[in-house]
């Protein structure tokens, strides 16, 4: 299977892949579903927006498990999260303080400033915050960045596509995500 065939297969299974990626990233995986959603958005904005809903559904399923884990055994859950790349201990403490002070509204800003959803899930459980309300707040907390990503990638691919072609757009996509994670990991892994 060549790269083009792999890419097409990924697009063909985008909804299921979006759910799965949303699910695993909401627990312990450290690469955001936005990566897949942005690939889909290059091809079809409408389909990518549907995939956003699937990614949110996956995040809700994984978030429910992480919330339950935080409620049942927060110490172990937090130790495991501390071992996930780019989740420093001070981020765990910050989310605990934000949720204690502001309740579940605090989770609306986290995904926009690079704080992983999984931390909010565990800390909300550890604080005894309502799981149904947590899951309800998951929808705006997750979908906002997903939609911004899809609309942005779709617009840029339309603007640059006529000059760069499919390979150039793929290169821009890869460069964006490499730079995004290089900057993020550098910022979060500082001593």
Steps between C-alpha positions, in 0.01 A plus 500: 500500500647834399454831683212612279310174556559524876377859499184406308431208733535734798253747346258214420496397866519850646193484726608182680859620515382832648301324772793271580753783507271713717461204736868410539620861518249573777672232706875458450593560135680832460438602137180698446215387270536836327777339294255259336220755486726743315582236236129443442439878489746538214271275295156594633400756761155345540638151561762633741227670704315168525828344608524766773177362646642147490821616669295671773298180550823304537632759745181472704537122523865522602432799725234302688755226569764750613246684719404169663867412549562839663202447731611147592882532523619853429854443630571222249325681215704815564826301519420345162411839349826642633680239286324606178730711279457876540285483813709658775400464865424873531235462227326235711500737798384795289196310370412389853504863617303622196228239547487568875461873443289517182333161475457330165500832313879489542522220245372725220830687471742214561493347151550842344818564700652154478380333819398143424136406551604178676630705794164670543329161489713348777499812716122547463454142619743550788306809611167318486362722224194363324580261216186591297589870525863421415388314188268784403785752534718270291303595189595870485841434657602260224307611193612864505864429418408216263278728291755783500763253380278363223388839373857631510653205316222498244542872428879482476488194276260680265717813493832322452383188318499658156864604546641203689296203382416195715860418593571858598189508719604169659843648568347811656276278714799298623708811562218662698456202732875446546545866592188498719624207707861621509384831648246339734740236631776756543265723700357223719819306564705787636638442851 
